[in-house]
Amino acid sequence: MTLTREEVEHIANLARLQLSEEELALYRGQLSAILEYFSQLQVLDTTEIPPTASVLPARSVLREDRVRPGLNREELLRNAPEEEAGQIRVPPVLD
C-alpha cells in the first residue's frame, strides 16, 4: 500500500507537524513500508490466538512484605542528633 502525498500531509496535520518537502517524501516511503508490512501480517490466521494485553507474563516488581525486627529505642536515639525524654528532639517548625 503506497500512501499519497496528500495522505501524508493529512497525517502530519493530525500530528501537528510541519514537514518540509524532503520530509514528506521520506515519511511517505517509510509509512508506506510500515503499512505494507502490516498488510503481510493480515494474511495470518489468528482465530485461535486469544487477545492479550501483553505478551509478557504478569509478575509483581514489588518485593514480598516480611516482618523484620526494627531498632530498639536505645539504638534509635543513639543515632539522633538530640534526644529529650526518650524522643528525638528537632528544631521548631513554627515560632
N, C-alpha and C positions, 0 to 999 in steps of 0.2 A: 504494500500500500504506500503510495507516494503522496505526501501532503503537497498542497498547492501553496504558493507564496501567500495568498490571502488567508488560508487556514493558519499558517504560522504567525502571520500578523495578528489574527484574531486571538490565538493562544497567548501571544506576547501582551496583547492589550488586556486580556483577562488577568494576567500575572503582573500587570502594571509595569511592564518592561518597555524601554525604548531601545530598539535594536537597529544597528547600522545595516547597510546592505550586505556587508560581508557576514555579519552575524545571522541575518535572515537566511542566507544561503547555507551557512554552516549548520544552523539548527534545523533547517528543512531536511537536510541529509540525515542528521542524527536522529531526529524524531521519526522520520520515515523508516529508518533502520530498526528502531525500537518497535514500532508498530508492525513491521514485517516479522520480527521475531515473535511477537505475541500472536500473530496470525498462524505461525507454525505451531504454537502451543495449543491452539484451538482444535486441532485435529486429534489431540489425545483424548482418550476415553477416561473421564474422571467420575463416572457414575458410582463406582464402588468406593470412592475415597470420601470419608466423612469430612465435613467442614471443620476447620480448626482455627483457633485464634493465633496459635503459634506452633511452629514445627519443633520447638524445643520442649523437653519435659518440664513440667511445673516443679519448681523447688523453691524453698524459702532461703533467702540470703541472710536471715537473722539467725543468730545462734540460739540454742536451746537455753531457756531460763533454768538456772540452777541456784539453789540456796547455798550461799557460802558464808562462813563467819566473817564479820566485819571487825573493825578496830574496837578495842575496848576504850573506855573513856580516858584512861591514863595515857594510852598510846596516841589517841587523837589530840589531846591537849598538849602533849609533848611537842607536836608539830605546829601548834598555833603560835602566832607572834605574841599574843597577850591572852591571859586567862584570868577570869574572875568568877568566883563562886561556882566552879565546875563547868563554866561555859566559856566559849570563845568570845573575847572582847573585840569589838570592831568600832571604828570611829563613827560618831553620829552622822546620819544622813541629813537630817533636818535640824537646824538650830532653833 
